[in-house]
Amino acid sequence: MSETSHSAAELGASTEGFQPRIVAFFCNWCTYTASDLAGVSRLQYAPNARIIRVMCSGRLDPQFVLVALRQGADGVLIGGCHPGDCHYQEGNYKCLRRYELLRRLLGQMGIEPQRVRLEWISASEGDRVREAINEMTEQLRRLGPLRLASIPTPHRHEVLSPVKRAGRPVLAKAE
């Protein structure tokens, strides 16, 4: 994924009416429960986030974040238990290490690191879920849509021919 992103200001594109898409990976034991509490408490927050429950924030593979961005998310929100309160003892510390590496990688790829955010939210903090989603939605509106360069296609002039000579496939020119 050696692509770059461009902010709306750089491209001169209008972002009026832009509604960012956020993929939220929430820990089952704390942040997901807090999001459920926010819903039960009828707290109003932006409908831009699609929540995916993971058993632990430490289980979140950075590749999941990259795939979410590649498939159209404008930002990714990661929610986990407060440090020291992890159901799996050290999962949130593992998540924090991966998060720091991921932000550096995004910067090297030309993607604004602000598009990925990590929040520690316990099960009783439904209002923090609302704040985090609303703040991230506004931040992504200011950044504009994530525009990634297209994925390069393989060379079209080299195609494997179905004809085999001496047991090996022969390269043929595509027409």
N, C-alpha and C positions, 0 to 999 in steps of 0.2 A: 504494500500500500504506500507507494511513494507519490502521493498526491498532495496538492496544496489546496487551501481554502482561501476564499477572498471575502472580506466583509462587504456588507451592502454599500458602505460609503466608498470603498475602493472601486466597486463595479458601477457605481452611480445608479443602482437599482432602488426603486421605491420600496420601502418596507411598511407602508401604510396597510393596515389590515393583516399584517404578517402574524400568524399564530405559530409559535415555535412548537416543535414536537419534542417531548422529553420522554426518555425511557428511564424509569426509576427502578433500580435493583434494591429491594428492601429486605433486611434480615427478618426472618420469620418470627423471632422471639421478641424483638423490640420495635423496630421501625414499622414493620408491617402491621403489628398490633396497634401501634400509635396511629397509623393511617386508618385502621378500622375504627379506632376511638374517635378520630376526627369526623368520620362519616356518621357514626352513631350520634355524635354530639351536634351534627348538622353544621359543622364549621364550613364556611364558604372558602374555596380556593380554586385557582385556575384549573380548568379541565384539560390542560395540556399534557399532563403526565400519564403515561401508561405504566402501571406498577407491575413488576415481576417479582414474585417472592422467591428468595433463595434461603436455604436453611441457615446460612451464616454469611456475613459480608466477607469473611476470609475465604469463602468458597468461590467468590466471584473471580473468574478468569479475566484478565485484561483483554483477551481476545473477544469476549462478549461485548465489551464496550466498543471496540473497534468495529465489530460487525454491526452493532446498533447504529453507529455513525455512518457507516458505509450504506446501510439500508434505509437511510432517510431521517434519522433522528438529528435534531439540531443541538441536542445536549443530553448528557447522561447524569442522573442524580443517583448517588450511592448512599444508602442509609444503613447504619449499623448501631450496635449497642455502644454505650459509653465505654471508654477504655477501662478495663478492670471488671466490667460487668458482663463479659461475653459468656454465653451459655456453653461455649466450647473452649473456655479459658483464654485462649490467645488468638482467636480468629480475627478480631478487629485490629490487632497489631499487625497481623499478616496483611490485612486489607490496606492498612495505612502505608506499609512498605510498597505494596503493588501500586497504590494510588500515586505515590510520589514518582515512581518510575514511569508510570503511564503519562503523567503530566509532562515529564521531560520528553518522552517519546512523541507526544502530540505536538509539542513545540518544535521538535526537529522535523516533523512532517508538515509543518506550516499550518497546523490547526491551533486555534486559540486554546490554551490550557483552561481558560475559564469556562469552556463548554462542558467540562467534567467537574463535578462537585461532590465532596464527601461530607456527610453530616452524621454526627452522633446523636441519636434520638432514642430515648427510652420509651417503653410501652405506655407510660402515663403522660407523654408529651404530644398529644394530638395537635395542639396549637403550634408546636415546632414544625410538624409536617406541613401544615398550612403555610407558615412563614417561609419554609425552605422552598416549597413549590412556587409560591407567589414571587419570591425574590429571584429564583432562577428563571422564571418565565420573563420577568422584566429585564433581567440581565441579557437573556438571549434575544429579546426584542431589540435591545440596543446594539448587540453584535450583528444582528441580521441573520438570514438563513445561511446554513452551512452549505457551501458550494464546493464540492470535491471535484477534482479533475477526473475525467473518465478513465476507466481501467484500460490499459493498453491491450490491444488484441495481438495474438501471435502473428508471425509473418505469414501472409496469405500465399506467398509464392512457393512455399515448401509444404507439400501435402503428401502423406504416405499413400503410395499407390497400392491398390489391392493386389496387383500382380507381384508375385514373388519370383525372384531369380536366385537360384542357388540357395534357397531357404531363407533369404533375407528380403525384407521389404525394400522397394526401390523408391527413392524420392522422385516425384514427378512435378512438373510445373503446373500450377493451377491456372485455369483459363477463365 
